[in-house]
Amino acid sequence: MEADRIANIPGIKIGHAQDLKAATGCTVVICEQGAVAGVDVRGGAPGTRETDLINPVNLVEKIHAVVLAGGSAFGLDAAAGVMQYLEEKGAGFDTGIARVPIVAGAVLFDLNCGDHRIRPDKAMGYQACLAAGGGKVDEGTVGAGTGATVGKYFGAEYAMKGGLGACCLKSGDLMVGAVVAVNCLGDVVDPLDRIILAGALDEDRKSFRHTEEAILELNGKFSNVFAGNTTIGVVVTNAGLTKAQAGKVASMAHNGYAKTIRPVHTMFDGDTIFTMATGQLIADVNVVGILAGRAVEQAVIRGVRQASSLAGYISYGELEGK
């Protein structure tokens, strides 16, 4: 197993657009030729688009893009710009009358960071498409991770900066990558030594409160829960998968969240993972799923480590003096 760049997966383009002053943005993962899709939504407060269509019992086999966006439900507007871009490129499901681009997506709540009156919209979604390409994917305080924050159980004043991370792993010719915007209620931990990297700060704003243990100790008595969270991501692979298998890979990919976020999948998160399979080679779905979990795990860690401080939220790098 070795590392690679996720945008090196043939047929995939990834782009960001953001407004640093407003502290929000969006990220698009494009496959103009279409990719077999799966999705697994586990959080209790999701904001999504086209997840029903991806269900294996439904007609359309392939999607043409996934949009990850800030702005809470307002941010779903960014998908309209992606549809415009894809229509101009002639990509979409052929209805016999027009080609309809199939654009799935998920949003996270970042209205607590920056200017809540400005959210990802059609224009920003289109700009993310124009910026999409191969090669290196920018990480940290970019795209859907621009306004992301973590560790919000004790209120926004004790939260830290989240961000967007990317990782791609190879096993032979098989490539499995992940792009994740980290915006969780809980803490982000290093899965190797379980040390908190970013999360709810203590009064000294230098140490951590250990959110999961605090929730258990308080047993629902704490009422200052900040409900604006959600970690969202896309797994991309060059493997050939059915819709059902793509859904299973999305399910297995959530293991990456479970290893790095404490707690995860709460009623205050809308945790969602999409899968896009471009179908260039035959692969064991179990291998794809295991690699997906590992790629998501590393993307979460990279998302907080690469983030820069913004709108009063301290980053991992600033806290560590890097």
PyMOL commands that set and color helices and strands:
alter all, ss='L'
color gray80, all
select helices_A, chain A and resi 6-8+51-54+72-88+122-130+143-145+156-158+211-218+243-260+285-305+316-319
alter helices_A, ss='H'
color red, helices_A
select strands_A, chain A and resi 2-4+13-19+24-41+48-49+62-69+93-94+99-100+103-107+149-150+160-161+163-171+174-182+187-189+196-198+232-239+261-262+272-281
alter strands_A, ss='S'
color yellow, strands_A
deselect
rebuild
show_as cartoon
